[in-house]
Amino acid sequence: MTDSLFHVADASEWEAARALGRYERSTRGLSLAEVGFIHLSTAEQWPGVLERYYADHHGDLVLLTIDPSRVGPEIRWEPAQPEADELFPHLYGGLDAGAVTDARPLSR
């Protein structure tokens, strides 16, 4: 099993989630309720996610480091797109703030 998983988050959305104790954003601009899962990445994958989906983001971003052993909902390894070979971890439920072991600012 992977030691840590990662999620690129808007810093203000992460701060709001910390106050509630639960993070429910799937990806940039979309909620868990809209998508059905939270997009996660491995250490090798998150830089590509940052480049592809957040290059034009105007605001502060943080990289959430997640301990999979502290995550209650199921994590499924699935292709990001139906025709893709690369598998990404998808969290099928809300992310408890206690599962996040680090939230470091990202600079671009």
N, C-alpha and C positions, 0 to 999 in steps of 0.2 A: 504494500500500500504506500502511496505517496506520503511523505512526511508532512508537507504543507501544501495547501492550495491557495489561490490568489484571486482577487477581484479588484478591478479598477473601479473606483467610486468617485463621484462628485463629493468634494469635502463637506459641503453644507448638508447634503443628503445623509452622509455618514454621521455627522454630528447630531442631526435630528434623530436618526435611528438609535444612536447611543443613548440619548435621553429617554427613549422609549424602551430600550433594551432589546430591540429587534429590528433587523434590516430587511426590507422587502422591495428592493429595486432589482429588476432582472438584469438590465443593462442600460446604457445611456438612453434616457427618455422613455423607458418602458418599465412598468411595475411587474412584480411577481404575479399579481392578479391577471394582468394582460397577457403574459407569456406562459405562465404555468411553472416556471422554474427560474432559478438565478444562475446566470452564466458565471462559471468559474474557469480558472486556468491553472496550468502547471507553471513551474518556474521558467520553463523554456517557452511557454506560450504567451504569457502576459505581455512581453514587450511588443509582440505582433498585434495583439488586441489594442494596446495603447496607440500604436501607429495607425492601424486601420480605422478605428472607430472614434478616437478622441483627438486626432490631429487638429481639428478645427474647434475644439472645445475651449470656450473662453471662461475660465474659472479655475479654481484650485481643485486638484485631483489628489486622491490618496490611494495607495496600494494596500489593500487589506490582506493580511496573512491569516489564513484560517487553519485551525487544527481540525482535520477531519474526524478525529476521535471524539471531539466535543460537539459535533453536528448531529442533531437528532434525525431530521428528515433524510430520506434516501438520496444518495449521490449516484447518478447514472453516467456512465461514459458513453457519449453519443457523438455522431458527426455534427459539426456546426451547420452544415448544409447537407441535404440528402445525398448529393453526389460526391461529397468529400470523404477522403480516407482518414484524415486526422480526427481523433476522438478528443472531445473536451468534457470535463466534468460539469454536470448540471445538477444543481441542488433543488430537489422537488419539495420546497417548503421554505418558510422564513428562516433567516440566519440569526440565531441567538447571538447577541453582542459578546457574550462570554466565550464564544468559539473563535473570536478574532483575537489573535495573540499580538498583533502589531498593526498599526495604521501609519504608514510613513508617507510624507508628502512626495509627490512626483513632480519633477521639473522637466520641462520640454524646451 
